[in-house]
């Protein structure tokens, strides 16, 4: 078996990393929205920010990071198995 064409493993790592980054950005944005909610409400500029939506976005982002981290873990295990088997 030729393992020199490792584009699938690279793709798994890239996908996992991208998912972690996107989830992290979503968590950061939702956290910022929640933190600023009271100050914006006091000033009257809530601009459509909703606490419920922000909490859901926070949880969704966190779950996305967790799932993507599992993708990275499986890709890492797979690469380790390939190296153990063929190296």
Order of alpha helices (4+ residues) and beta strands (2+ residues): alpha-alpha
